[in-house]
Amino acid sequence: MKKVTVQLHSNQAMALLKDLQRVNVLTIVEQIEDNLIIPDWQQKMVLQRVEDARKNPALLLNWSDVKNSI
């Protein structure tokens, strides 16, 4: 298991994470660290990927297919 921390700037991003939590892909742990800085380029990349997936859901991989390919 890998632990990461993210700072969300929209309800849409949180909704996406909650969907992933419902299918047991991740666990949301509420913790705020004031000293954590996520680079702007990384934030923009995540937001762009979320937007791309929203516009074209066919870009998303089926979890069963991912598990079978590993």
Sequence and secondary structure as in RCSB ss.txt:
>XXXX:A:sequence
MKKVTVQLHSNQAMALLKDLQRVNVLTIVEQIEDNLIIPDWQQKMVLQRVEDARKNPALLLNWSDVKNSI
>XXXX:A:secstr
          HHHHHHHHHHHHTTS        TT    HHHHHHHHHHHHHHHH GGGS  HHHHHHH 
